[in-house]
């Protein structure tokens, strides 16, 4: 600093710069992290002042700030401080759930898993009214969707696997969406594994006193019951692409009163067939599959237990608007266990063949 002062006095004495234009080099102290400011001067162009330092968020505009400087930039106004809650809500909220309130931060905008999970349901049932951004339709090799959903429960043709139909990811479902950003959620998404499920219950008013049978499913009169508590793990094989093999799996666990209509001999079947329990557990779907695109328009090999493919009624609640089913469906084939091969010949024709021990029966039963 003394050397700089001597140099400045020498230049002033020689007439190259006046004393009021001298700016020395200030060395930062060991406890300060402020940047070093250097003034430059040239005998031809004159004195060049040092630029103003970056403006801390706790200060206002510095002297000499240029008008219109962005917040947080050198000489500009203070940068806006971040808040723990989002500045705007994606749904219609009452006052006590607005962003920034205790209720909003605790129930909807918190950074914990259960708050994100609850927020997914709240936003779905209380939309803000703003239209969702339109997404480009996924590529497909199959026929166009058969019907819109809603109002129908599904939009594809019955039967599966449907070669050429794009996968239906569940990353936006409440459980998967609430896991985003965690190591588990990121691992599931990176590996195209979905975890989701549902809960359904019912209450019916009946003139019967003991049972509604031979009616199916809602067999207990005048009492609220749990129909299905379902948890599903799955990876869907990409059957649209034709350049590589792909694989998938599905494991669906069901607990509730409906288990008795899904029972298959050898799959924990003693609960219904021997003990006649009202509630029980059933692993309804347990299979792995391999997609091979080089055979016809695509071949799928499936091994395990699956829901019977050709049918007009289905067992799971999301695929039905009615809680009960026809009497014929009560005795119809529900699941099959074995090996099934499916060949897609073209958009209209598919050939399927399977080896199973029989209807609703495991090979070891």
FENMOMO-V309195 format. One record per pair of residues at least 24 apart in sequence whose C-alpha atoms are under 8 Angstrom apart, sorted by the first residue. I is the first residue (numbers start at 1). J is the second residue. D is the distance in whole Angstrom. If there is no record, write none. Layout:
# FENMOMO-V309195
i->I j->J d->D
i->I j->J d->D
This chain:
# FENMOMO-V309195
i->1 j->25 d->6
i->1 j->26 d->7
i->1 j->27 d->8
i->16 j->43 d->6
i->17 j->43 d->8
i->17 j->46 d->8
i->17 j->47 d->8
i->21 j->47 d->7
i->57 j->81 d->8
i->85 j->109 d->6
i->85 j->110 d->7
i->90 j->123 d->7
i->90 j->127 d->7
i->90 j->128 d->6
i->91 j->122 d->8
i->91 j->123 d->5
i->91 j->124 d->8
i->91 j->126 d->5
i->91 j->127 d->5
i->91 j->128 d->4
i->91 j->129 d->8
i->92 j->123 d->8
i->92 j->126 d->5
i->92 j->127 d->6
i->92 j->128 d->5
i->93 j->126 d->8
i->113 j->178 d->6
i->113 j->179 d->7
i->114 j->178 d->7
i->116 j->177 d->8
i->116 j->178 d->5
i->117 j->174 d->5
i->117 j->175 d->6
i->117 j->177 d->7
i->117 j->178 d->5
i->118 j->174 d->8
i->120 j->173 d->8
i->120 j->174 d->5
i->120 j->177 d->8
i->120 j->178 d->8
i->121 j->174 d->7
i->138 j->166 d->7
i->139 j->166 d->7
i->139 j->240 d->7
i->140 j->164 d->5
i->140 j->165 d->5
i->140 j->166 d->6
i->140 j->240 d->6
i->141 j->165 d->6
i->141 j->240 d->6
i->141 j->347 d->8
i->142 j->347 d->6
i->143 j->347 d->6
i->143 j->348 d->8
i->153 j->318 d->7
i->153 j->319 d->5
i->153 j->320 d->6
i->153 j->321 d->7
i->154 j->319 d->7
i->158 j->309 d->8
i->158 j->310 d->7
i->158 j->311 d->7
i->158 j->312 d->7
i->159 j->309 d->5
i->159 j->310 d->5
i->159 j->311 d->7
i->160 j->309 d->6
i->161 j->300 d->8
i->161 j->342 d->8
i->163 j->239 d->5
i->163 j->240 d->7
i->163 j->297 d->8
i->163 j->298 d->7
i->163 j->344 d->6
i->164 j->239 d->5
i->164 j->240 d->4
i->164 j->241 d->8
i->165 j->239 d->7
i->165 j->240 d->6
i->166 j->238 d->7
i->166 j->239 d->7
i->166 j->240 d->6
i->167 j->236 d->6
i->167 j->237 d->7
i->167 j->238 d->6
i->167 j->239 d->8
i->169 j->194 d->7
i->170 j->194 d->6
i->170 j->195 d->8
i->170 j->196 d->7
i->192 j->235 d->6
i->192 j->236 d->7
i->193 j->233 d->7
i->193 j->234 d->6
i->193 j->235 d->5
i->193 j->236 d->8
i->194 j->232 d->8
i->194 j->233 d->6
i->194 j->234 d->5
i->194 j->235 d->6
i->195 j->231 d->7
i->195 j->232 d->6
i->195 j->233 d->5
i->195 j->234 d->7
i->196 j->231 d->6
i->196 j->232 d->5
i->196 j->233 d->7
i->197 j->229 d->8
i->197 j->230 d->5
i->197 j->231 d->4
i->197 j->232 d->6
i->198 j->228 d->8
i->198 j->229 d->6
i->198 j->230 d->5
i->198 j->231 d->7
i->199 j->226 d->8
i->199 j->227 d->8
i->199 j->228 d->6
i->199 j->229 d->5
i->199 j->230 d->6
i->200 j->226 d->6
i->200 j->227 d->6
i->200 j->228 d->5
i->200 j->229 d->7
i->200 j->317 d->7
i->201 j->225 d->6
i->201 j->226 d->4
i->201 j->227 d->5
i->201 j->228 d->7
i->202 j->226 d->7
i->202 j->227 d->7
i->202 j->323 d->8
i->214 j->327 d->8
i->215 j->324 d->8
i->215 j->325 d->8
i->215 j->327 d->7
i->216 j->324 d->6
i->216 j->325 d->6
i->216 j->326 d->7
i->216 j->327 d->7
i->216 j->330 d->6
i->217 j->257 d->8
i->217 j->258 d->6
i->217 j->261 d->8
i->217 j->323 d->7
i->217 j->324 d->6
i->217 j->325 d->7
i->218 j->323 d->7
i->218 j->324 d->6
i->225 j->257 d->7
i->226 j->256 d->6
i->226 j->257 d->6
i->227 j->255 d->8
i->227 j->256 d->5
i->227 j->257 d->5
i->227 j->258 d->5
i->228 j->254 d->6
i->228 j->255 d->6
i->228 j->256 d->5
i->228 j->257 d->7
i->228 j->258 d->6
i->228 j->259 d->8
i->228 j->317 d->8
i->229 j->254 d->6
i->229 j->255 d->5
i->229 j->256 d->6
i->230 j->254 d->5
i->230 j->255 d->7
i->237 j->289 d->8
i->237 j->290 d->8
i->237 j->291 d->7
i->238 j->291 d->8
i->239 j->291 d->7
i->239 j->293 d->8
i->239 j->298 d->8
i->241 j->293 d->8
i->242 j->293 d->5
i->242 j->294 d->7
i->242 j->298 d->8
i->243 j->293 d->7
i->244 j->292 d->7
i->244 j->293 d->7
i->245 j->290 d->7
i->245 j->291 d->6
i->245 j->292 d->5
i->245 j->293 d->6
i->246 j->290 d->6
i->246 j->291 d->5
i->246 j->292 d->7
i->247 j->288 d->8
i->247 j->289 d->6
i->247 j->290 d->5
i->247 j->291 d->6
i->248 j->288 d->6
i->248 j->289 d->5
i->248 j->290 d->7
i->249 j->286 d->8
i->249 j->287 d->6
i->249 j->288 d->4
i->249 j->289 d->6
i->250 j->285 d->6
i->250 j->286 d->6
i->250 j->287 d->6
i->250 j->288 d->7
i->251 j->283 d->7
i->251 j->284 d->8
i->251 j->285 d->5
i->251 j->286 d->5
i->251 j->287 d->7
i->252 j->283 d->6
i->252 j->284 d->6
i->252 j->285 d->5
i->252 j->286 d->7
i->253 j->281 d->7
i->253 j->282 d->6
i->253 j->283 d->5
i->253 j->284 d->6
i->253 j->285 d->7
i->254 j->281 d->6
i->254 j->282 d->5
i->254 j->283 d->6
i->254 j->284 d->7
i->255 j->279 d->7
i->255 j->280 d->6
i->255 j->281 d->4
i->255 j->282 d->6
i->256 j->280 d->6
i->256 j->281 d->7
i->261 j->330 d->7
i->261 j->334 d->8
i->262 j->315 d->8
i->262 j->334 d->6
i->262 j->335 d->7
i->263 j->360 d->7
i->264 j->335 d->7
i->264 j->360 d->4
i->264 j->361 d->5
i->264 j->362 d->7
i->265 j->360 d->6
i->265 j->361 d->5
i->265 j->362 d->6
i->265 j->365 d->6
i->266 j->361 d->7
i->266 j->362 d->5
i->266 j->363 d->8
i->266 j->364 d->7
i->266 j->365 d->5
i->267 j->362 d->7
i->284 j->335 d->7
i->295 j->343 d->8
i->296 j->343 d->7
i->296 j->344 d->6
i->296 j->345 d->6
i->297 j->343 d->7
i->297 j->344 d->5
i->297 j->345 d->6
i->297 j->346 d->6
i->298 j->343 d->6
i->298 j->344 d->5
i->298 j->345 d->8
i->299 j->341 d->7
i->299 j->342 d->6
i->299 j->343 d->5
i->299 j->344 d->6
i->300 j->341 d->6
i->300 j->342 d->5
i->300 j->343 d->7
i->301 j->339 d->7
i->301 j->340 d->6
i->301 j->341 d->5
i->301 j->342 d->7
i->302 j->339 d->6
i->302 j->340 d->5
i->302 j->341 d->6
i->303 j->337 d->8
i->303 j->338 d->6
i->303 j->339 d->5
i->303 j->340 d->7
i->304 j->337 d->5
i->304 j->338 d->5
i->304 j->339 d->7
i->305 j->335 d->7
i->305 j->336 d->6
i->305 j->337 d->4
i->305 j->338 d->7
i->306 j->335 d->6
i->306 j->336 d->6
i->306 j->337 d->6
i->307 j->334 d->6
i->307 j->335 d->4
i->307 j->336 d->6
i->308 j->333 d->7
i->308 j->334 d->6
i->308 j->335 d->5
i->308 j->336 d->6
i->333 j->359 d->6
i->333 j->360 d->7
i->334 j->359 d->8
i->334 j->360 d->6
i->335 j->359 d->7
i->335 j->360 d->5
i->336 j->360 d->6
i->336 j->361 d->7
i->336 j->362 d->8
i->337 j->361 d->7
i->337 j->362 d->6
i->337 j->363 d->7
i->338 j->362 d->8
i->338 j->363 d->8
